[in-house]
């Protein structure tokens, strides 16, 4: 009896070791991989034969029958939203119930708009179908985790996502083509205090590098927040990643460095006129628009115009060692994406630097006007849409995407994809 137990234990160890080695070294087991999994649909053909396929698939994924085929819809509630100096046309393109984390767009040879909508729970939504992404073994979706951002460069896709290996919670930048973890954080020191909604994941693509934000993933865990001030971790930082090193990765270390520190949860990032700006969540209040300068410290969790979650006490408002925001929202608006203004809006405000952001809590498009010389914020206009706005549609250079009619695109959380255009300037 003892020998049987021993043999079983040895066999179990061999199986687990083989799985681990095969995952960490996929070429050893020579398993063909693709960004698309044939996935939770692997048994669908057989189940359909016995009349159970769709029912089981829908129950497992908490979907409705209408989610199997996603149809285009028109937005008929507010065809034109009249603002102070211009109007906004808004039209719904597609409905879907998931949280979009990235919307990467292009046009085909017939000038038709195509889009890949990446969702937090690991799907790609396209024009007439939804596909499950083939995700790494240690992908972790709890504690508001999952995929938090996808970068598209030269037909390659890289996802920032939460991971769990045994008791270690961490984040990784993963090549979706082969599921390899290219950049990995250290384990979080307080797993129970983790809130992966704070990962960040905003990016800007420059000529030779990619700037990527990685927040301190906490809601009320001071020990995780303090990682933003440590140079021994990538949490609470903006990273500068060598683009060539990323694209030519071949089991070598990706070349990256810390660009700036002291960030809480930067969800918007844009490069314009040789300047970098970020849009960042504060705690209770204190959301920030920052001008990002390489090597500088932005102060979290030591300084903030917001207040603490547990007792409502204030932080330091400023300190000489840290860079202050150029604008602060009180109360919070929960900002998300940040990009350049559409050409019509930029021309209307041609004497100022015009940036455009989105927000969840304020349910608005945010239009920032900055002084061209000092970068001081002159005005912030809120275009209320009554929708939790999450992502701009971007092209593969990370710029705001425009179709042939100059519409830009916005995702609304658990709602769908819209296209919008500013018109009737006065």
N, C-alpha and C positions, 0 to 999 in steps of 0.2 A: 504493500500500500504506500509506504514511504517513497519507494522508487518511482511509483506512478506520479506522485505529487511532484517529485523532483523533476521528472521528465516533462511534466506539463509546464512547470515553471520555466525550465530552460527553453521549451518551445515558444512560450509566451514572450520571453525576452528576445528571442531571435526574430519573431514576427514584428514586434514593436521597433526593434533596431532597424529592420529592413525597411519598414514604412518611413522611418525618420531619414535614413540615408537616401532613400529614393526621392523624398521630397526635397531635401537640401541639395541633392545632386541629380537632377532629373535626367541627365544624359546617361547615367548608369543604367537606369531602367528603361530608357528610350521610349518614354510615353509621349506621343504627339500631343501638343498643347495648342490651344487657340484662345483668343479673348472670349469667345462664346462657348458656354458649356452646353452640352446636349442634355441636360440638366433637369433635375426634378422632372424632366420629360423623358428620362431614360426608360421608364416603364410605361409611358403613356400609350404607345402603340398597342401593347398587349392588353392593357386595361380597357382601352377603347373597344377592343374586340369583344370583351365580355360586358361592355356597357357601363364601366365604372370610371373611365379615364378622366374626363373633365371634372366630375364631381370631386374625386379625391384630390386632383391637382388644385382645384379652387379652394377646397377646405384647407389644405396644407399651407397655401400661400395667402389665405384670408382675402381672396378676390371674389368679385362678383362675375356673373356670366358676361357682362358687358366688357370686362377687362380683357377678355380673350381677343377681341378685335376692337382696337381703339380708333374711333372715327373722328374726322375733323368736324369742328363746330364753329359757328359764327357767334361773336359776342354782340348781342343786340341791346344790351342795357344802356350803355353810354357810348354811342358812336362818336360823339365829340364832347370832350370835357373842356369847358371854357375857363381859362385862367386869366390872370391879370393882364398879361401882355400878348398872349398867344393862346392857342388851343391844342389839345392832344387828341388824336384819333387812336382808339384802342379796339382791337379785334381779336377774338379768340381763335387760336390756330388748332389746338388739340387739348383734350381733357385727359388727365390722368390723376390718380389718387395719391401717388407717391411724393416724397420729398426729392426734388432735383438738387444734385450737388454740383453738376456742371452741365452746360448746354453748349455743345461744339457743333458749329454749323458750316455749311458750304453750299455751293451751287453745282449742279451737274452740267453736262454738256448741252442740255436743253434749257439752261438758265433757271431750272426749277430748284427751289430751296430744299436742301436735305439737312437733317439734324440727327445727332446722337445725344439723347437726354440720358445722362447717367444718374441713377437714383441711389439714395443712401443705403437701401437694402440689397443692392447688388444686381440691378437690371439695367439694360439699355433699351430705351424706348425710341423707336424710329417711326417712319410714316404710318405703316400699317401693321406693325408687329412689336412685340416686347420679348426680349431675349435675356436669359440669365447669364451673368458673367461667370467665367470659370475662375473662382477665387482661391487664394492660398489656403492651406490646411489650417493655419492658425488665425484666420480671419475671425473677428469678434464683433458681434453686433449689439450686445447689451450696453447699458449705461449711456444711451444715446450714441453708441458707436456705429461702426459700419464704414462705408466709403464716405469720406468727407470732402473730397475734391478729386477731379480728374484733369490732368494736363494733356492736351493733344499737341504733338509736335511731329511734323513730317510723317504723318500716318502711323505714328507710335503713340500709345496711351500709357500714362503713368498715374497711379491712383495713390492718394494719401489716405490711409485707413487705420483703424484701430485693430490691434492684434492681442491674442492671449496665448502664451506658451506655458503650460502648467499654471503656476500662480503668478506669472509675470505679465502684467499689462503694459503695453507699449504701443508706439505708432511706427508705421513703416511707409516709405515710398516704394510702391510695387510696380514692376513692369507687367502690365496686364497680358502681354503676349505669352510670357513664359512663367508668370507668377513669382518671379524672383524678387526678393526684398533687397532693394538697392541702397537705401539709407534707413537705418533703424535707430530708434531712440533707446536709451537705457530703460530699465523697468521703472514704473512709477513707484515712488516710495510709500504711497498710501492708496492701494488699489480701491478700497471702499470709498475714498473721497473723489475718485475719478468721475468726471463728466465729459465725455468725448465730444459733446456739443461745442466745447471750447478749443478744439484742435486748430481752428483757423482754416488753412488750406487755400488762401488767396495766392495768386501768382501773377507775375509779369514777365514776359519773354523779351529779353534784350538781344543785341546782336550775338554776343558770345556767352551769355549766361542767363539763367532763370532765377528770379527771386521768388522764394516760396515762404509763406508765413506758417509757422507752427506755434500755436498758442499754448498756454498752460491749461490743460484740460481739467478744470475744477469749477465748481459752483460756490462752494464754501469750505475749502480745504486749504488753509494757510500754508501747510508744508509743500503742497503742489505749487501754489502761487509763487512761493519763494524760489522755485527752480528758474523763474524768469531772470533772476539776477546771477545765476550760476553759469559760467562758461564751460562747465563740464557736461552740460546737457543741451539738447536742441530745443527743449521746451521753452516757450516764451521768446522765440527768436524769429528773425527773418534770415533765411539762409540764402547764400549766393552759390548756385550750382553751375559748374562748368557744363555748358550745353553739349559740347563735343564729347566730353567724358560720359555723359548720360546716354547719348545716342549710340555711342560706340562701346557701350558696356559689354565686357566679355569675361565675366567672372573676376573682374578687377574692381578695386575700390573706386567708387564714384568720387570725383574731386569736388568738394564743396567746402565752404567756410561760413562762419557766422558773420552776417552783414551788420546786424544791429540787435540789441538786447532790450529787455525790460518791457515786453509786450504781453498783454493779457489774452486777447482773442481777436487778432486782425483778420477780418473777413473780406476786406476789399483792398486791392492794390493796383496802382496804375503808374505807368512811366510816361511822362509827357514833358516835352521841351527840356529834356535832360534833367528832369526833376522827378522824384518818386514820392507818391502820396499813399497813405494807408488809411483805411476806415476801420475802427476798432471798437469792440464792445468794452464798456466799463463795467463796474459792479452794479450797485443800485444807483443809476444815473452815471454821468461821466463818460458816455460814449465819446470817442475822439476822432477828429481828422488830424492826422500827423503828416508833417513833411519829413521824409526819411533821409537821414544822412549816414553814410557808411561809418561804422565804428562807434556810433553814439548809443546812449542808454536812455530809454524812454520811461523808466522809473517804476514800472509795476513790479511788486505790489506796495511800494513805499509811498508813491505819490499818486493821487487821483482826485478829480473833482466829484467823484461818486462817494457813496458811503458803504459801510460794511454790512453784509447780509445778517450776521448774527445779532448785532447790537445797535446797528444804525449809526455807529460812531464814524467820524471823519478820518480820512487819510491826510497826510501832509499835502498841501496844495501845490507847492513847488519846492525845488531844491536846486542849488547851482550846478550840481553834478549831472542833472538830468535835462533832457530836452522837453519843453512844454508843448502841449498840443496847440495847433493853430485855431482850432475850434472845438468846443465841448458842448454836448447836448445834455441839458438837465431840464426835465426828466429824460430818461433814456428813450431812444427810438429803435434800438436793436438793429444797427446798420448791417448790411450784407455787402453786395458787390459795389465796386467803384470802377469807373472808366471815364473816357473822354466824352464830352457832349457830342451829339449828332451835329453834322456840319451846319444845318439850318440854325440850330440853337447857338453854336459857337460863333457863327457869323453875326447873329443878332447881338451877341455880347462880345464883339471882336476886340474891344479895348480891355477885356478882362480874360483871365484864365478860367475856363468853364469846365467843371467836372460834374459827373452825374453818378449818384449812388442810389441804392435801394434800401428798404427797411422792412422789418417784420412787424415790430410793434406799432410804428407810426403808419404802416400800410401805405407808404408813399414812395414816389420817386423824389429824390433829394437833389436839387440843383445848387451847386456851390459856385459862387463867383469870387475869384481871388484877384487881388492886385497883382499885376504882371511883374512888378519890381520887388515888392516886399513879401508877396505870398500871404498877406493878411486877408482874412475872409471878409468880404464886403457884404455879402448877402447869402442866405440859405432859403430857397423857396421849396415848399413841400407841395407836390402834386398828389393829392389824396386819391387813391384808387380803391380804398377799402378792401385791400387784399394783402396778405403776407407775401411780400415780394422777396425772392430769393436770389436768382441768378440772371445775369445778362447772357444772351446768346453771343458767343465769341467765335471768331475765326481761328484757324490753327496757328496764327501768330499772336493770339491772345488779345486781339483788338475787337472792339465792338463790331458785330457783323451787321451788314446792311443788305437787303435784297434789292432787286432792280427798281423798286419803287421807293427806295430809301427808308423802308421800315426797319426799325431795330426790334429785338426780341427780348422778352422778359418771362421768367418762370414765376408762377404763383404757387406757394406751398400747398400741397395736397389739392390742387385745383387744375393746373394745366399750363400751357404755353400760350402767350399772347404776343401780338406784334403791335407796335406803336409808332407814331410819327407826330412831330410838332408841326402845326400848320397855322395859317391866319395870323401872322405876326403883325402887331399893330404899333 
